[in-house]
């Protein structure tokens, strides 16, 4: 059964734990099978790449996945971590930041 997360692609998130604690970045990918997210500019690791027709080989820096429990949505007002709620504005269901009440 697929799990539903409150964090979506292109959300701005704050890292809560790990070596990059406190950093913010945009979510590039959400992996629902393993409950992980890839955040731009966070959790950078070195990857050894073989040369191919498209690219030269060498050591590249790439973003590795973080567990989804280690990130939280950034509040639109303050930029600090906040929880997410849902409400209806007219006929449309929208996500909002619990701290400020603004739509995410």
ChimeraX commands (.cxc) that place a marker at each C-alpha (Angstrom):
marker #1 position 0.00,0.00,0.00 radius 0.5
marker #1 position 1.31,3.42,-0.95 radius 0.5
marker #1 position 1.98,5.87,1.86 radius 0.5
marker #1 position 0.84,9.50,1.51 radius 0.5
marker #1 position 3.29,12.18,2.61 radius 0.5
marker #1 position 2.67,15.85,3.32 radius 0.5
marker #1 position 5.95,16.78,1.62 radius 0.5
marker #1 position 5.76,17.13,-2.15 radius 0.5
marker #1 position 8.24,17.83,-4.95 radius 0.5
marker #1 position 9.31,21.52,-5.23 radius 0.5
marker #1 position 8.53,22.23,-1.53 radius 0.5
marker #1 position 11.10,24.18,0.48 radius 0.5
marker #1 position 12.16,22.10,3.48 radius 0.5
marker #1 position 14.43,22.45,6.53 radius 0.5
marker #1 position 16.71,19.59,7.60 radius 0.5
marker #1 position 16.03,18.64,11.24 radius 0.5
marker #1 position 18.75,16.03,11.87 radius 0.5
marker #1 position 22.06,14.82,10.49 radius 0.5
marker #1 position 25.23,16.45,9.23 radius 0.5
marker #1 position 23.28,19.12,7.32 radius 0.5
marker #1 position 20.97,20.10,10.21 radius 0.5
marker #1 position 19.53,23.59,9.74 radius 0.5
marker #1 position 20.06,23.78,5.98 radius 0.5
marker #1 position 17.16,24.51,3.65 radius 0.5
marker #1 position 16.57,23.38,0.12 radius 0.5
marker #1 position 14.03,22.46,-2.52 radius 0.5
marker #1 position 12.74,18.87,-2.74 radius 0.5
marker #1 position 13.87,17.35,-6.03 radius 0.5
marker #1 position 12.33,13.90,-5.62 radius 0.5
marker #1 position 10.15,11.97,-3.17 radius 0.5
marker #1 position 10.70,8.18,-3.00 radius 0.5
marker #1 position 7.54,6.76,-1.44 radius 0.5
marker #1 position 8.73,3.14,-1.40 radius 0.5
marker #1 position 11.56,3.88,1.04 radius 0.5
marker #1 position 10.14,7.05,2.70 radius 0.5
marker #1 position 12.99,9.23,1.49 radius 0.5
marker #1 position 13.42,12.64,-0.14 radius 0.5
marker #1 position 16.23,14.16,-2.21 radius 0.5
marker #1 position 16.85,17.82,-1.33 radius 0.5
marker #1 position 18.81,20.22,-3.53 radius 0.5
marker #1 position 22.21,21.12,-2.06 radius 0.5
marker #1 position 21.82,18.89,1.03 radius 0.5
marker #1 position 23.49,15.56,1.93 radius 0.5
marker #1 position 26.14,15.84,-0.78 radius 0.5
marker #1 position 28.16,12.66,-1.35 radius 0.5
marker #1 position 30.99,11.82,-3.74 radius 0.5
marker #1 position 30.18,9.28,-6.44 radius 0.5
marker #1 position 32.70,7.55,-8.68 radius 0.5
marker #1 position 31.42,7.52,-12.28 radius 0.5
marker #1 position 32.75,5.48,-15.17 radius 0.5
marker #1 position 33.28,7.32,-18.45 radius 0.5
marker #1 position 30.61,6.85,-21.11 radius 0.5
marker #1 position 29.67,8.33,-24.46 radius 0.5
marker #1 position 27.65,11.11,-22.81 radius 0.5
marker #1 position 30.01,12.13,-19.98 radius 0.5
marker #1 position 33.59,11.91,-18.83 radius 0.5
marker #1 position 34.38,9.73,-15.85 radius 0.5
marker #1 position 35.59,10.92,-12.49 radius 0.5
marker #1 position 34.31,11.79,-9.05 radius 0.5
marker #1 position 31.02,13.70,-8.99 radius 0.5
marker #1 position 29.21,15.35,-6.09 radius 0.5
marker #1 position 25.54,14.33,-5.97 radius 0.5
marker #1 position 22.66,14.71,-3.51 radius 0.5
marker #1 position 21.83,11.55,-1.59 radius 0.5
marker #1 position 18.39,10.78,-0.18 radius 0.5
marker #1 position 17.36,11.71,3.37 radius 0.5
marker #1 position 14.68,10.00,5.42 radius 0.5
marker #1 position 11.45,11.99,5.27 radius 0.5
marker #1 position 11.27,12.18,9.08 radius 0.5
marker #1 position 14.47,14.26,9.10 radius 0.5
marker #1 position 12.96,17.14,7.09 radius 0.5
marker #1 position 10.06,19.54,7.70 radius 0.5
marker #1 position 8.31,22.11,5.54 radius 0.5
marker #1 position 9.76,25.62,5.84 radius 0.5
marker #1 position 7.26,28.26,6.98 radius 0.5
marker #1 position 6.62,30.80,4.18 radius 0.5
marker #1 position 6.94,33.74,6.64 radius 0.5
marker #1 position 9.89,32.83,8.88 radius 0.5
marker #1 position 11.64,30.02,7.02 radius 0.5
marker #1 position 11.63,27.87,10.18 radius 0.5
marker #1 position 10.32,24.31,10.36 radius 0.5
marker #1 position 6.56,23.92,10.66 radius 0.5
marker #1 position 3.92,21.24,10.46 radius 0.5
marker #1 position 1.39,21.08,7.63 radius 0.5
marker #1 position -2.39,21.04,7.83 radius 0.5
marker #1 position -5.17,20.88,5.26 radius 0.5
marker #1 position -8.20,23.12,4.84 radius 0.5
marker #1 position -10.74,23.96,2.17 radius 0.5
marker #1 position -10.70,27.36,0.52 radius 0.5
marker #1 position -13.92,27.33,-1.45 radius 0.5
marker #1 position -13.95,24.06,-3.37 radius 0.5
marker #1 position -10.17,23.61,-3.31 radius 0.5
marker #1 position -8.22,21.68,-0.65 radius 0.5
marker #1 position -4.96,23.50,0.22 radius 0.5
marker #1 position -2.02,22.82,2.50 radius 0.5
marker #1 position -1.13,25.45,5.09 radius 0.5
marker #1 position 1.68,26.04,7.59 radius 0.5
marker #1 position 0.48,25.48,11.16 radius 0.5
marker #1 position 2.76,28.21,12.60 radius 0.5
marker #1 position 1.71,31.11,10.37 radius 0.5
marker #1 position -1.51,29.87,8.80 radius 0.5
marker #1 position -0.28,30.78,5.31 radius 0.5
marker #1 position -0.82,28.46,2.34 radius 0.5
marker #1 position 2.22,26.40,1.38 radius 0.5
marker link #1:1,2 radius 0.2
marker link #1:2,3 radius 0.2
marker link #1:3,4 radius 0.2
marker link #1:4,5 radius 0.2
marker link #1:5,6 radius 0.2
marker link #1:6,7 radius 0.2
marker link #1:7,8 radius 0.2
marker link #1:8,9 radius 0.2
marker link #1:9,10 radius 0.2
marker link #1:10,11 radius 0.2
marker link #1:11,12 radius 0.2
marker link #1:12,13 radius 0.2
marker link #1:13,14 radius 0.2
marker link #1:14,15 radius 0.2
marker link #1:15,16 radius 0.2
marker link #1:16,17 radius 0.2
marker link #1:17,18 radius 0.2
marker link #1:18,19 radius 0.2
marker link #1:19,20 radius 0.2
marker link #1:20,21 radius 0.2
marker link #1:21,22 radius 0.2
marker link #1:22,23 radius 0.2
marker link #1:23,24 radius 0.2
marker link #1:24,25 radius 0.2
marker link #1:25,26 radius 0.2
marker link #1:26,27 radius 0.2
marker link #1:27,28 radius 0.2
marker link #1:28,29 radius 0.2
marker link #1:29,30 radius 0.2
marker link #1:30,31 radius 0.2
marker link #1:31,32 radius 0.2
marker link #1:32,33 radius 0.2
marker link #1:33,34 radius 0.2
marker link #1:34,35 radius 0.2
marker link #1:35,36 radius 0.2
marker link #1:36,37 radius 0.2
marker link #1:37,38 radius 0.2
marker link #1:38,39 radius 0.2
marker link #1:39,40 radius 0.2
marker link #1:40,41 radius 0.2
marker link #1:41,42 radius 0.2
marker link #1:42,43 radius 0.2
marker link #1:43,44 radius 0.2
marker link #1:44,45 radius 0.2
marker link #1:45,46 radius 0.2
marker link #1:46,47 radius 0.2
marker link #1:47,48 radius 0.2
marker link #1:48,49 radius 0.2
marker link #1:49,50 radius 0.2
marker link #1:50,51 radius 0.2
marker link #1:51,52 radius 0.2
marker link #1:52,53 radius 0.2
marker link #1:53,54 radius 0.2
marker link #1:54,55 radius 0.2
marker link #1:55,56 radius 0.2
marker link #1:56,57 radius 0.2
marker link #1:57,58 radius 0.2
marker link #1:58,59 radius 0.2
marker link #1:59,60 radius 0.2
marker link #1:60,61 radius 0.2
marker link #1:61,62 radius 0.2
marker link #1:62,63 radius 0.2
marker link #1:63,64 radius 0.2
marker link #1:64,65 radius 0.2
marker link #1:65,66 radius 0.2
marker link #1:66,67 radius 0.2
marker link #1:67,68 radius 0.2
marker link #1:68,69 radius 0.2
marker link #1:69,70 radius 0.2
marker link #1:70,71 radius 0.2
marker link #1:71,72 radius 0.2
marker link #1:72,73 radius 0.2
marker link #1:73,74 radius 0.2
marker link #1:74,75 radius 0.2
marker link #1:75,76 radius 0.2
marker link #1:76,77 radius 0.2
marker link #1:77,78 radius 0.2
marker link #1:78,79 radius 0.2
marker link #1:79,80 radius 0.2
marker link #1:80,81 radius 0.2
marker link #1:81,82 radius 0.2
marker link #1:82,83 radius 0.2
marker link #1:83,84 radius 0.2
marker link #1:84,85 radius 0.2
marker link #1:85,86 radius 0.2
marker link #1:86,87 radius 0.2
marker link #1:87,88 radius 0.2
marker link #1:88,89 radius 0.2
marker link #1:89,90 radius 0.2
marker link #1:90,91 radius 0.2
marker link #1:91,92 radius 0.2
marker link #1:92,93 radius 0.2
marker link #1:93,94 radius 0.2
marker link #1:94,95 radius 0.2
marker link #1:95,96 radius 0.2
marker link #1:96,97 radius 0.2
marker link #1:97,98 radius 0.2
marker link #1:98,99 radius 0.2
marker link #1:99,100 radius 0.2
marker link #1:100,101 radius 0.2
marker link #1:101,102 radius 0.2
marker link #1:102,103 radius 0.2
marker link #1:103,104 radius 0.2
view
